[in-house]
Amino acid sequence: MFFIGTDIGTSSTKTVITDENGTIISSDVRQYGVLEPHPSWAEQHPDVWLDAVKSTIRNAVDKGGINPGHAAALCISGLYGGSGVPLDKNMEVVRPCMIWMDRRSGRLSQSLRAHIDEKELFSVTENGIDSYFGYTKLLWMKENEPELWKRTEVFLPPNQYVIYRLTGQTVMDKTAAGNLGGLFDMKRGIWSRKMSEMLEIPLTKLPERLLKPYEIAGELSREAAGELGLLEGLPVCAGCVDCLSSTLAAGVTGEGECAAVLATSLNFGVIHSDMSPGPMYITMPYVTEEPGIRYTYGGMSTAGALTKWFSEQFSPEQWKIGEAGGIPFEQLEKAALKVPPGCEGLLILPYFMGERCPIWDSEARGLVMGLSLKHSGAHIYRAILEAVGYGMRHMVETLEEDINMNACCKLTGGGSGSRLWNQILSDITGKTLVRMPKGAEAPYGDAFLAAYSVGSVQNFSDIKGWVKEGETISPAKEKSEFYDNYFEIYKHLYYAIKEDMHRLAGLG
């Protein structure tokens, strides 16, 4: 039997196909971009995701020479889709999806704090108020695009939109419901009518059928099966938010275990069974079936997005590779290796799309401080890598005050392939990081969920038999002590210029 895992990410969709032992048989990926019609706005059209899912599954099936009759199940995860995909009564897309990165509801969120009881909201949802959360984006649409709001019958997360197109079933998984914030009763695992009334968001605009990630949402239609090169009736799991499938792919299943997912953004989270310690964090149900198990994390708004931005905008032409001018991360890393820690007095605040944990400021902006004529592009690139390290340390220190966690952290996501970046993160945070091998990412976790859904594996702990841990990276004491001074400046800078940041954001 073969299991298909597909992850719809912010910058690409990737599919892997595994056998019953977790061996990757084949894979495929498709890249795409984010629409940014205004500063701090971020949208994607859902049909881009649908096309990417179809092509990567079909290509992976062809590459692996998979007999369609031997494919046992499919699971699709997705980026946190913010507002979700708005669909009309004919299930046609009303407008592009406002994704997690979108910060347009910042001022609305500030107003919301003055008009509702945030403590009551947190007591039910275990999440707070911020433009990150999908429910604030729903309210923005209701207020600013009333005609589109009226036309919208239902909002679906990215992966569940694709699942609808493949199966005809309208569902929502509980991790996405929890991550929407504002409306999901975390303890009861259902939508909250009380919060719906308080926020004036009708629950009729959200799927009634809430499923655990490994529960079957539906079966492939004849048309979809033909497009994917698979058989009609193939079971399709409900899936989950992709940071959770990445965490599962790292073998994280028990309380106190933690993982960092280094991708377009950076998430650092821990598994626990207590109520979330406060609205500073983001909490959702974990993918395992134990009742009450939660995943609480802090998230940076940008991480890999910064390295991609720098390469696309500022890399010298001689660093370009390939006829299409691909992103030269290997060349950038070689150049950054020659730059000493601290980049000779250079420091960056990575708030290029506002920031989430722990400052929760949608009007925060990026800053490059300390520039001189001696600094090169390599200095700036390394300073970006270090900025993500400072942001991660800020989250780690905040979470460690409230939740017990293991000293060792699993590291996954596309950024885990950079040895230099991983060492920088370890040196700055002081944490021992275990790099997961290539392939142990979100679609791999999805393939495991597909296997679990049909009983090929019996326990979530079996994932540890699927994936082998990679290199262990320990912090270098001298570098950690050196970075301490930079980190103190990093924390001070934001609060020192916060008001000016907000003024600039208003002018933009």
VEXDREN-2710 file (C-alpha; in Angstrom, 1 decimal):
% VEXDREN-2710
k/r/px/py/pz
1/MET/0.0/0.0/0.0
2/PHE/1.0/3.6/-0.7
3/PHE/0.0/6.8/1.2
4/ILE/-0.1/10.2/-0.4
5/GLY/0.6/13.4/1.6
6/THR/0.2/16.8/0.1
7/ASP/0.9/20.1/1.8
8/ILE/-0.4/23.4/0.5
9/GLY/2.2/25.9/1.7
10/THR/2.5/29.7/1.4
11/SER/5.1/29.6/-1.3
12/SER/4.7/26.1/-2.7
13/THR/2.7/22.9/-2.7
14/LYS/4.5/19.6/-2.2
15/THR/3.4/16.0/-2.5
16/VAL/5.2/12.9/-1.2
17/ILE/4.2/9.2/-1.6
18/THR/5.4/6.7/1.0
19/ASP/5.1/3.0/1.5
20/GLU/3.9/1.3/4.6
21/ASN/7.3/1.7/6.3
22/GLY/7.4/5.5/5.7
23/THR/10.0/5.2/2.9
24/ILE/9.5/8.1/0.4
25/ILE/8.8/6.6/-3.0
26/SER/8.4/9.8/-5.0
27/SER/7.7/13.5/-4.6
28/ASP/6.9/16.7/-6.5
29/VAL/6.6/20.4/-5.8
30/ARG/5.2/23.5/-7.5
31/GLN/6.1/27.1/-6.5
32/TYR/3.9/30.1/-6.6
33/GLY/3.7/33.6/-5.0
34/VAL/1.6/35.8/-2.7
35/LEU/-0.5/38.7/-3.9
36/GLU/0.3/41.9/-2.0
37/PRO/-2.1/44.6/-3.3
38/HIS/-1.2/46.9/-0.4
39/PRO/1.5/47.0/2.3
40/SER/0.8/44.3/4.9
41/TRP/-1.9/42.7/2.8
42/ALA/-1.4/39.1/1.7
43/GLU/-3.8/37.1/-0.5
44/GLN/-3.8/34.0/-2.6
45/HIS/-6.3/32.7/-5.2
46/PRO/-7.5/29.3/-4.2
47/ASP/-7.4/27.9/-7.7
48/VAL/-3.6/28.3/-7.7
49/TRP/-3.6/25.9/-4.8
50/LEU/-6.0/23.5/-6.5
51/ASP/-3.9/23.4/-9.7
52/ALA/-0.8/22.8/-7.6
53/VAL/-2.3/20.0/-5.7
54/LYS/-3.5/18.3/-8.8
55/SER/-0.2/18.6/-10.7
56/THR/2.0/17.5/-7.8
57/ILE/-0.1/14.5/-7.0
58/ARG/-0.3/13.5/-10.6
59/ASN/3.5/14.0/-11.1
60/ALA/4.4/12.1/-7.9
61/VAL/2.1/9.2/-9.0
62/ASP/3.8/9.1/-12.4
63/LYS/7.4/9.5/-11.0
64/GLY/6.8/6.7/-8.6
65/GLY/5.1/4.4/-11.1
66/ILE/2.3/4.0/-8.5
67/ASN/-0.4/1.5/-9.4
68/PRO/-3.6/3.4/-8.7
69/GLY/-5.1/0.4/-7.0
70/HIS/-2.3/0.3/-4.5
71/ALA/-2.9/3.9/-3.2
72/ALA/-4.7/3.5/0.1
73/ALA/-5.4/7.1/1.3
74/LEU/-4.7/10.8/0.7
75/CYS/-4.2/13.5/3.3
76/ILE/-3.9/17.2/2.5
77/SER/-2.7/19.8/5.0
78/GLY/-2.6/23.6/4.3
79/LEU/-1.2/26.9/5.4
80/TYR/-3.2/28.7/8.0
81/GLY/-5.7/30.3/5.6
82/GLY/-6.7/33.3/7.7
83/SER/-10.2/34.2/6.6
84/GLY/-10.5/31.0/4.6
85/VAL/-11.8/30.9/1.0
86/PRO/-15.2/32.7/0.6
87/LEU/-17.6/30.7/-1.5
88/ASP/-21.0/31.7/-2.8
89/LYS/-24.2/29.6/-3.0
90/ASN/-22.8/27.9/-6.1
91/MET/-19.5/27.2/-4.3
92/GLU/-17.7/29.6/-6.6
93/VAL/-14.9/31.8/-5.2
94/VAL/-16.0/35.3/-4.2
95/ARG/-12.6/36.8/-3.7
96/PRO/-9.0/35.7/-3.0
97/CYS/-8.2/34.3/0.4
98/MET/-6.7/36.6/3.0
99/ILE/-4.0/34.3/4.4
100/TRP/-2.3/34.3/7.8
101/MET/0.3/36.8/6.7
102/ASP/-2.4/39.5/6.0
103/ARG/-2.4/42.3/8.6
104/ARG/-5.2/44.6/7.2
105/SER/-7.4/44.0/10.2
106/GLY/-4.9/45.6/12.7
107/ARG/-6.9/48.7/13.5
108/LEU/-10.1/46.7/13.6
109/SER/-8.5/44.4/16.2
110/GLN/-7.5/47.4/18.3
111/SER/-11.1/48.6/18.3
112/LEU/-12.3/45.1/19.1
113/ARG/-10.3/45.1/22.3
114/ALA/-12.2/48.1/23.5
115/HIS/-15.6/46.6/22.8
116/ILE/-15.6/43.0/23.8
117/ASP/-14.4/41.0/26.9
118/GLU/-11.1/39.5/25.8
119/LYS/-10.8/37.5/29.0
120/GLU/-14.1/35.8/28.2
121/LEU/-13.0/35.2/24.6
122/PHE/-9.8/33.6/25.8
123/SER/-11.6/31.5/28.4
124/VAL/-13.6/29.8/25.6
125/THR/-11.2/29.8/22.6
126/GLU/-7.8/29.9/24.4
127/ASN/-6.7/32.5/21.9
128/GLY/-6.7/36.3/21.9
129/ILE/-7.3/39.2/19.6
130/ASP/-5.0/40.0/16.8
131/SER/-5.1/40.6/13.0
132/TYR/-3.4/37.2/12.6
133/PHE/-6.6/35.4/13.5
134/GLY/-9.1/34.6/10.8
135/TYR/-12.1/35.8/12.7
136/THR/-10.7/39.4/12.6
137/LYS/-10.3/39.1/8.8
138/LEU/-13.9/37.9/8.6
139/LEU/-15.0/41.0/10.5
140/TRP/-12.8/43.2/8.2
141/MET/-14.6/41.7/5.2
142/LYS/-18.0/42.2/6.8
143/GLU/-17.2/45.8/7.5
144/ASN/-15.3/46.8/4.3
145/GLU/-16.7/44.5/1.6
146/PRO/-20.4/44.1/2.7
147/GLU/-21.6/43.0/-0.7
148/LEU/-19.0/40.2/-0.9
149/TRP/-19.8/39.3/2.7
150/LYS/-23.5/38.9/1.8
151/ARG/-22.6/36.8/-1.2
152/THR/-20.5/34.4/0.8
153/GLU/-22.3/31.3/2.0
154/VAL/-19.3/29.5/3.6
155/PHE/-15.6/30.0/4.3
156/LEU/-13.3/27.0/3.9
157/PRO/-9.6/26.7/4.8
158/PRO/-7.2/26.2/1.9
159/ASN/-6.9/22.4/2.2
160/GLN/-10.6/21.9/2.8
161/TYR/-11.4/24.0/-0.3
162/VAL/-9.2/21.6/-2.3
163/ILE/-10.9/18.6/-0.5
164/TYR/-14.3/20.0/-1.5
165/ARG/-13.2/20.2/-5.1
166/LEU/-11.9/16.6/-5.0
167/THR/-14.7/15.0/-3.1
168/GLY/-17.7/17.3/-3.0
169/GLN/-17.7/17.3/0.8
170/THR/-17.7/20.5/2.9
171/VAL/-15.8/20.0/6.2
172/MET/-13.4/21.7/8.5
173/ASP/-10.7/20.1/10.6
174/LYS/-10.5/21.0/14.3
175/THR/-7.0/22.3/14.1
176/ALA/-8.1/24.9/11.5
177/ALA/-11.2/25.7/13.5
178/GLY/-9.0/26.3/16.6
179/ASN/-6.5/28.4/14.6
180/LEU/-9.3/30.6/13.2
181/GLY/-9.6/31.9/16.8
182/GLY/-12.6/33.7/18.3
183/LEU/-15.3/31.1/17.5
184/PHE/-14.0/27.6/18.5
185/ASP/-14.6/26.2/22.0
186/MET/-11.3/24.6/22.7
187/LYS/-12.5/22.4/25.6
188/ARG/-15.7/21.2/23.9
189/GLY/-14.3/20.9/20.4
190/ILE/-17.2/22.6/18.8
191/TRP/-18.2/26.1/17.5
192/SER/-19.2/28.5/20.3
193/ARG/-22.6/30.1/19.8
194/LYS/-21.9/32.5/22.6
195/MET/-18.7/33.8/20.9
196/SER/-20.6/33.9/17.6
197/GLU/-23.2/36.2/19.1
198/MET/-20.6/38.3/20.9
199/LEU/-18.6/38.8/17.6
200/GLU/-21.6/39.0/15.4
201/ILE/-20.2/36.3/13.0
202/PRO/-23.0/33.8/12.1
203/LEU/-21.9/30.2/12.4
204/THR/-23.9/29.4/9.2
205/LYS/-20.9/30.8/7.3
206/LEU/-18.6/28.1/8.6
207/PRO/-18.8/24.3/8.0
208/GLU/-21.0/22.5/10.4
209/ARG/-19.0/19.2/10.0
210/LEU/-15.9/19.4/12.2
211/LEU/-13.4/16.5/12.0
212/LYS/-10.2/15.3/13.5
213/PRO/-7.3/15.5/11.0
214/TYR/-7.2/11.8/10.5
215/GLU/-10.9/11.3/10.0
216/ILE/-12.1/10.7/6.4
217/ALA/-13.7/13.8/4.9
218/GLY/-14.8/12.1/1.7
219/GLU/-13.8/10.0/-1.3
220/LEU/-12.3/11.1/-4.6
221/SER/-14.8/11.8/-7.3
222/ARG/-14.6/10.1/-10.7
223/GLU/-13.5/13.4/-12.3
224/ALA/-10.8/14.2/-9.6
225/ALA/-9.5/10.6/-9.7
226/GLY/-9.0/10.9/-13.5
227/GLU/-7.1/14.1/-13.1
228/LEU/-4.8/12.7/-10.3
229/GLY/-4.2/9.3/-11.9
230/LEU/-5.9/7.6/-9.0
231/LEU/-9.0/5.5/-8.5
232/GLU/-12.5/6.9/-7.7
233/GLY/-13.4/6.3/-4.1
234/LEU/-9.9/6.8/-2.6
235/PRO/-10.3/8.0/1.0
236/VAL/-9.3/11.6/1.7
237/CYS/-8.5/12.7/5.2
238/ALA/-9.7/16.0/6.7
239/GLY/-6.0/17.1/7.2
240/CYS/-4.7/19.9/9.4
241/VAL/-2.8/23.2/9.6
242/ASP/0.6/22.5/8.0
243/CYS/2.7/23.5/11.0
244/LEU/1.1/20.6/12.9
245/SER/1.8/18.0/10.1
246/SER/5.4/19.3/10.1
247/THR/5.6/18.9/13.9
248/LEU/4.2/15.3/13.5
249/ALA/6.8/14.6/10.8
250/ALA/9.5/15.5/13.2
251/GLY/8.3/12.7/15.5
252/VAL/6.8/15.1/18.1
253/THR/3.9/13.3/19.8
254/GLY/4.3/13.5/23.6
255/GLU/3.8/16.2/26.2
256/GLY/6.7/18.6/26.7
257/GLU/8.2/17.8/23.2
258/CYS/8.8/20.8/21.1
259/ALA/9.6/21.7/17.5
260/ALA/10.5/24.6/15.4
261/VAL/9.2/24.8/11.8
262/LEU/11.5/27.0/9.8
263/ALA/9.7/27.8/6.5
264/THR/8.1/31.0/5.1
265/SER/7.5/31.9/8.7
266/LEU/8.9/30.3/11.9
267/ASN/6.8/28.6/14.4
268/PHE/8.1/27.3/17.8
269/GLY/5.6/25.1/19.6
270/VAL/5.2/22.6/22.4
271/ILE/2.7/19.8/23.1
272/HIS/0.9/20.0/26.4
273/SER/-2.4/19.1/28.1
274/ASP/-3.1/22.2/30.3
275/MET/-5.1/25.1/29.2
276/SER/-3.1/27.7/27.2
277/PRO/-1.3/30.0/29.6
278/GLY/-2.4/33.2/28.0
279/PRO/-3.5/35.1/24.9
280/MET/0.1/35.9/24.0
281/TYR/0.3/32.5/22.3
282/ILE/-1.6/30.7/19.6
283/THR/-3.3/27.4/20.6
284/MET/-5.1/24.7/18.7
285/PRO/-5.9/21.0/19.1
286/TYR/-3.0/18.7/18.2
287/VAL/-3.3/16.0/15.5
288/THR/-3.2/13.1/18.0
289/GLU/-6.4/11.6/19.3
290/GLU/-5.9/12.1/23.0
291/PRO/-8.5/14.4/24.4
292/GLY/-7.3/17.7/25.7
293/ILE/-3.9/17.6/24.0
294/ARG/-3.0/21.0/22.7
295/TYR/-0.3/22.6/20.5
296/THR/0.7/26.0/21.8
297/TYR/3.2/28.0/19.8
298/GLY/4.7/31.4/19.1
299/GLY/5.0/32.4/15.5
300/MET/7.1/34.9/13.6
301/SER/5.4/36.5/10.6
302/THR/8.5/36.2/8.4
303/ALA/11.5/33.9/8.3
304/GLY/12.2/32.2/5.0
305/ALA/10.1/35.0/3.4
306/LEU/13.0/37.3/4.3
307/THR/15.7/35.2/2.6
308/LYS/13.5/34.9/-0.5
309/TRP/12.8/38.6/-0.5
310/PHE/16.5/39.5/-0.1
311/SER/17.6/37.1/-2.9
312/GLU/14.9/38.3/-5.3
313/GLN/15.5/42.0/-4.7
314/PHE/19.2/42.5/-3.9
315/SER/21.3/39.5/-5.0
316/PRO/24.0/40.5/-7.5
317/GLU/23.6/39.1/-10.9
318/GLN/26.7/37.0/-10.6
319/TRP/25.1/35.0/-7.8
320/LYS/22.2/34.0/-10.1
321/ILE/22.0/30.4/-11.1
322/GLY/20.3/28.6/-14.0
323/GLU/18.7/30.1/-17.1
324/ALA/15.7/31.2/-15.1
325/GLY/17.8/32.9/-12.4
326/GLY/16.8/30.7/-9.5
327/ILE/17.3/31.7/-5.9
328/PRO/21.0/31.2/-5.1
329/PHE/20.7/30.2/-1.5
330/GLU/23.9/28.1/-1.6
331/GLN/25.9/31.1/-2.9
332/LEU/24.4/33.4/-0.4
333/GLU/25.2/30.9/2.4
334/LYS/28.8/30.6/1.3
335/ALA/29.2/34.4/1.3
336/ALA/27.5/34.7/4.7
337/LEU/29.9/32.1/6.2
338/LYS/32.7/34.5/5.7
339/VAL/30.9/37.2/7.8
340/PRO/31.6/37.0/11.6
341/PRO/28.7/36.7/14.1
342/GLY/27.0/40.0/14.7
343/CYS/27.8/41.0/11.1
344/GLU/30.3/43.7/12.4
345/GLY/27.7/45.8/14.1
346/LEU/24.6/45.1/12.0
347/LEU/21.2/44.2/13.4
348/ILE/17.8/43.7/11.7
349/LEU/14.3/43.7/13.1
350/PRO/12.5/41.1/11.0
351/TYR/9.0/42.7/11.3
352/PHE/8.5/43.0/7.5
353/MET/4.9/41.9/7.7
354/GLY/4.1/43.1/11.3
355/GLU/4.9/40.6/14.0
356/ARG/3.1/37.9/16.0
357/CYS/4.4/36.4/19.2
358/PRO/5.5/37.9/21.5
359/ILE/4.9/41.6/20.5
360/TRP/1.6/41.1/18.6
361/ASP/1.9/44.3/16.5
362/SER/0.5/44.4/13.0
363/GLU/2.0/47.8/12.4
364/ALA/5.6/46.8/13.4
365/ARG/8.0/47.2/10.5
366/GLY/11.4/45.9/9.5
367/LEU/14.6/47.8/10.4
368/VAL/18.2/47.5/9.3
369/MET/20.4/49.2/11.9
370/GLY/24.1/49.8/12.0
371/LEU/24.8/50.0/8.3
372/SER/28.2/51.4/7.2
373/LEU/30.1/51.4/3.9
374/LYS/32.1/48.3/4.9
375/HIS/28.9/46.2/4.9
376/SER/28.2/44.0/1.9
377/GLY/25.2/42.1/0.7
378/ALA/26.6/39.0/2.5
379/HIS/26.5/41.0/5.8
380/ILE/22.9/41.9/5.3
381/TYR/22.0/38.3/4.4
382/ARG/23.6/36.9/7.5
383/ALA/22.0/39.6/9.6
384/ILE/18.6/38.3/8.3
385/LEU/19.5/34.8/9.4
386/GLU/20.5/36.2/12.8
387/ALA/17.3/38.3/13.0
388/VAL/15.2/35.1/12.8
389/GLY/17.4/33.7/15.6
390/TYR/16.6/36.7/17.8
391/GLY/12.9/36.4/17.0
392/MET/13.0/32.7/17.9
393/ARG/14.8/33.3/21.1
394/HIS/12.2/35.9/22.1
395/MET/9.5/33.3/21.6
396/VAL/11.4/30.5/23.3
397/GLU/12.1/32.6/26.4
398/THR/8.5/33.7/26.6
399/LEU/7.0/30.2/26.3
400/GLU/9.5/28.7/28.7
401/GLU/8.1/30.9/31.4
402/ASP/4.7/29.3/31.2
403/ILE/5.1/25.7/29.8
404/ASN/7.4/22.9/30.7
405/MET/9.3/21.7/27.6
406/ASN/12.2/19.5/26.7
407/ALA/15.6/21.1/26.4
408/CYS/16.1/19.5/22.9
409/CYS/14.1/20.9/20.0
410/LYS/13.3/19.2/16.7
411/LEU/13.9/21.4/13.7
412/THR/12.0/20.9/10.4
413/GLY/10.8/22.8/7.4
414/GLY/12.7/24.0/4.3
415/GLY/15.0/26.2/6.3
416/SER/16.4/23.2/8.3
417/GLY/18.4/22.4/5.2
418/SER/20.7/25.4/5.9
419/ARG/23.5/24.2/8.2
420/LEU/24.7/27.8/8.8
421/TRP/21.2/29.0/9.7
422/ASN/20.6/26.1/12.0
423/GLN/23.8/26.8/13.9
424/ILE/23.0/30.4/14.2
425/LEU/19.6/29.6/15.7
426/SER/21.2/27.2/18.2
427/ASP/23.9/29.7/19.2
428/ILE/21.4/32.6/19.7
429/THR/18.7/30.6/21.5
430/GLY/21.0/28.3/23.5
431/LYS/18.9/25.3/22.5
432/THR/20.1/22.0/21.2
433/LEU/18.5/21.5/17.8
434/VAL/17.9/18.1/16.1
435/ARG/17.7/18.7/12.3
436/MET/15.2/16.3/10.7
437/PRO/16.3/14.7/7.5
438/LYS/15.3/16.0/4.1
439/GLY/11.7/15.0/3.4
440/ALA/10.6/15.0/7.1
441/GLU/8.3/17.9/6.4
442/ALA/4.5/18.6/6.3
443/PRO/3.6/16.3/3.4
444/TYR/5.4/13.5/5.2
445/GLY/3.3/14.0/8.3
446/ASP/0.3/14.0/6.0
447/ALA/1.3/10.7/4.5
448/PHE/1.5/9.3/8.1
449/LEU/-2.0/10.7/8.9
450/ALA/-3.3/8.9/5.7
451/ALA/-1.7/5.7/6.9
452/TYR/-3.3/6.1/10.4
453/SER/-6.7/6.9/8.9
454/VAL/-6.9/3.4/7.3
455/GLY/-5.3/1.5/10.1
456/SER/-1.9/0.8/8.5
457/VAL/-0.3/2.3/11.7
458/GLN/-2.0/1.9/15.1
459/ASN/-0.4/4.6/17.2
460/PHE/0.9/8.1/16.6
461/SER/4.2/7.2/18.3
462/ASP/4.8/4.9/15.3
463/ILE/5.9/8.0/13.5
464/LYS/9.2/7.7/15.4
465/GLY/9.8/4.4/13.5
466/TRP/9.1/6.2/10.2
467/VAL/11.5/9.1/10.5
468/LYS/15.1/9.0/11.5
469/GLU/16.6/11.9/13.3
470/GLY/19.3/13.9/11.6
471/GLU/22.3/15.9/12.9
472/THR/22.3/17.3/16.5
473/ILE/23.4/20.9/16.6
474/SER/24.6/22.2/20.0
475/PRO/25.1/25.9/20.8
476/ALA/28.7/27.2/20.9
477/LYS/29.1/28.8/24.4
478/GLU/31.4/31.7/23.2
479/LYS/29.0/32.6/20.4
480/SER/26.0/32.3/22.6
481/GLU/27.5/34.8/25.1
482/PHE/28.5/37.1/22.2
483/TYR/24.9/37.1/20.9
484/ASP/23.5/37.9/24.3
485/ASN/24.5/41.6/23.8
486/TYR/22.9/41.7/20.4
487/PHE/19.7/40.2/21.7
488/GLU/19.4/42.8/24.4
489/ILE/19.7/45.5/21.7
490/TYR/17.2/43.6/19.6
491/LYS/14.6/43.6/22.4
492/HIS/15.2/47.2/23.3
493/LEU/15.0/48.5/19.7
494/TYR/11.4/47.7/19.0
495/TYR/10.1/49.5/22.1
496/ALA/12.4/52.4/21.5
497/ILE/11.0/53.1/18.0
498/LYS/7.6/51.6/18.2
499/GLU/5.7/54.9/18.0
500/ASP/7.7/56.0/14.9
501/MET/7.1/52.6/13.3
502/HIS/3.4/53.1/13.7
503/ARG/3.6/56.6/12.3
504/LEU/5.4/55.3/9.2
505/ALA/2.9/52.5/8.8
506/GLY/0.1/55.0/8.9
507/LEU/1.8/57.1/6.2
508/GLY/2.3/54.1/4.0
END
